[in-house]
Each structure stands twice: as structure tokens, then as C-alpha cells.
Amino acid sequence: MLPIRGEVWLFDCGVAGKIRPVVVLSVPYGNKDRALVTVVPHTTALRGSDYEVAVPAPFLKPGAFLAQGIATYPVARALRKLGALKEGDFGAVCAVVSRWLGTL
């Protein structure tokens, strides 16, 4: 099973990033593309930043998705699917990521 945009997965984000929930931001890749996914990490260490998006989900601890932490990893780091965000909640994450990147 491959991660799909809007789904929340448990991901191995490397030594400093640890294993944590992430929401998949990127679109599906094709046969000629690299097997990479861009994700937004979830954190429970909140700072009150404008780039933290709190989204209620039964499969997540209280916390927020951190738009400043977007990263791209090989799909092999996806460990297991936790669930999917509601369309409006995913839209809120995307809006803050767009603001962080200056694309709004």
C-alpha cells in the first residue's frame, strides 16, 4: 500500500526526526518518477507558531502539523497508515504550508 495525499502515516523521519505521524502532501508519482513522498510532520511539542495546524483526529495525540517541517523522503520510510484527514482539515494544513512557502 502506497501513501496517498491527505493520509496520515507513521513515518521514519530519520535520527533527529524520529518515527512520527505525518500527513502526505505530494501527489502520486508515476513509473518514471522517483519513489518519494513529501510530508508534513505532526508534533506534540507546540510553540504557538502561526505555522502549526491543530487538527483533531482519533488516531493522533493532541498536537499539530508543522508546516515549517515539510520534507521529502523515500516511500520506503512509510511504516503504516494511521488514517486520513477530513477534506477541510487537510485543506487547512495545505493553506498554512502555502503561506509558509509564500505561494498564497
Secondary structure, 3 states (H helix, E strand, C coil): CCCCCCEEEEEECHHHHCEEEEEECCCCCCCCCCCEEEEEEEECCCCCCCCEECCCCCCCCCCEEEHHHCEEEEHHHEEEEEEECCHHHHHHHHHHHHHHHCCC
